Amino acid sequence: MALSPMSACMTKTLHIVGGGMAGSEAAWQAAHMGVNVVIHEMRPKVETFAHRTGNLGEMVCSNSFRSDDDEQNAVGLLHWEMRAANGLIMATADKHRLPAGGALAVDRDPFAESVTQALMDHPNVSVEYGEISELPSDGHWIFATGPLTSTALGAAIQAETGAERLAFFDAIAPIVYSESINMDVAWLQSRYDKGETEEEQKAYLNCPMTKDQYEAFIDALLAADKSEFKEGETAGYFDGCLPIEVMAERGRETLRFGPMKPVGLTNAHKPDDKPYAVVQLRRDNALGTLLNIVGFQTKMKYGAQTEVFKMIPGLEDASFARLGGIHRNTFINSPTLLDDRMRLKSRPNIRFAGQVTGVEGYVESAAMGLLAGRLAAAEILGKPLDTAPLNTAMGALVHHITGGAEAKTFQPMNVNFGLFQPVEGLKGGRRGRKDRYKAYTDRAKVDWQAWLAAQS
Ligand SMILES: Cc1cc2nc3c(=O)[nH]c(=O)nc-3n(C[C@H](O)[C@H](O)[C@H](O)COP(=O)(O)OP(=O)(O)OC[C@H]3O[C@@H](n4cnc5c(N)ncnc54)[C@H](O)[C@@H]3O)c2cc1C
């Protein structure tokens, strides 16, 4: 059947919903590949509690893109990859850079104004201001509506995915690099040794506490500095994901009957010692390099978290891939909903990108926009593209959200080296870290350049 002029135009145009970090970068990439792009941005007509302007690419809080070290830091590597891919967000950040040591901080208003101007000036880009409240059944679409996706669109997404696959708050438990845990203290065991296979019977890593250690831990939790919810955020705790400090405030024994209960576990190092409380960690990625502290979502400030969590026996020298938090944050269960090219499995004409996919932060969101923009444009141009290589920062992150992460406990993720496949033959532990990170970043740069070169 011949396409009508209207539907032909719909199939060639890429519609991007949301002109934040992800949507702006997606639009820039697709437009440079020769595809016509329409950005649908609801601001300033419909506002959010965090944005202040109608600009595209507005930074809602801090003005930092974090570390710019592309040899020893995973987010710095992501900067490098985006710069190599002609990224708008990185080029504009470089233009409006402020002194900030090793971090990339920017002058936020000129930054967002420049992002807006660059997109407005691009002959392949147009911007339509207004809210999109449905998931369209045809045309090519990227939804990059961020942590504050409008209510009506949230309802439409839930209608498509099922209510339980779209969250409105995150409840992030701290994530620890498994190599930094003291296994002379901790041991592997599932409660009551449950599970058919040995792997299941040893699915948890347990850190035991004596009564004195438990009491000191509760005192520290109660005394720690905490963040408040920002204005406009409602404290939407569900009883299933209360912050641990709130549980401790409800009674000193509450945690011992909750996430720290010591039952069904035998200390492998001291079988005759009955622990008074046990902290459990569980695998957070298929590689097993990252473990989350089960049930330890928290509103403690970051500095306080590291101090308090290092009181847990076995975690004295822990390195954290990310610390805990609870925020207003709309995100889908990407591991079950998206394919490896970021398409909604139930409606492949729709991609998701940015923070709504369950990545966290300006840089990660822009990165997912860059990738979704290229993947969508390549598809429209009839030259489908493989997703980013696994050993790049971009690839490690997209692989995590679209399959590597545990779907049942999926929570937003920053880019970090725990997501990377190990480089064989290098020393583990703290001592080998510098060489290991350099090997990850060297390998990533080669693979990223090859991926880009294959498209030119
Ligand atoms: C209060 C708060 C503070 C934060 N602080 C930080 C921080 O300090 N550092 C950091 O790295 N990250 C922070 N974040 C996370 C930050 O929002 C993301 O890192 C980043 O902005 C996400 O980029 P994005 O493009 O996915 O979403 P956004 O940048 O939020 O862009 C999404 C866009 O979609 C638009 N939109 C939403 N729904 C619709 C609709 N139905 N139709 C049309 N347009 C729509 C929105 O108006 C918005 O412009 C914070 C988030 C919040 C909520």
The ligand as an ORCA input file, in Angstrom:
! r2SCAN-3c Opt
* xyz 0 1
  C      15.452     17.597     41.710
  C      16.478     16.934     40.868
  C      17.816     17.227     41.050
  C      18.808     16.610     40.265
  N      20.107     16.931     40.432
  C      21.059     16.401     39.628
  C      22.428     16.794     39.738
  O      22.774     17.620     40.558
  N      23.343     16.213     38.909
  C      22.984     15.302     37.968
  O      23.863     14.826     37.237
  N      21.702     14.914     37.836
  C      20.730     15.454     38.649
  N      19.418     15.081     38.516
  C      19.088     14.104     37.546
  C      18.890     14.902     36.253
  O      17.567     15.285     36.119
  C      19.332     14.120     35.098
  O      20.650     13.753     35.290
  C      19.197     14.785     33.732
  O      18.594     16.031     33.730
  C      18.382     13.813     32.995
  O      18.380     14.153     31.664
  P      17.107     13.744     30.822
  O      17.282     14.324     29.483
  O      16.856     12.304     30.926
  O      15.897     14.489     31.592
  P      15.654     16.056     31.694
  O      16.907     16.804     31.568
  O      14.801     16.265     32.892
  O      14.813     16.351     30.395
  C      13.512     15.821     30.204
  C      12.688     16.846     29.473
  O      11.437     16.259     29.117
  C      10.416     17.230     29.296
  N       9.159     16.486     29.415
  C       8.745     15.696     30.436
  N       7.552     15.134     30.148
  C       7.201     15.584     28.904
  C       6.089     15.359     28.064
  N       5.085     14.540     28.416
  N       6.018     15.971     26.863
  C       7.040     16.826     26.478
  N       8.132     17.075     27.246
  C       8.213     16.441     28.441
  C      10.870     17.994     30.508
  O      10.300     19.277     30.556
  C      12.383     18.056     30.322
  O      12.790     19.191     29.619
  C      18.420     15.670     39.296
  C      17.061     15.369     39.113
  C      16.109     15.989     39.884
  C      14.662     15.658     39.660
*
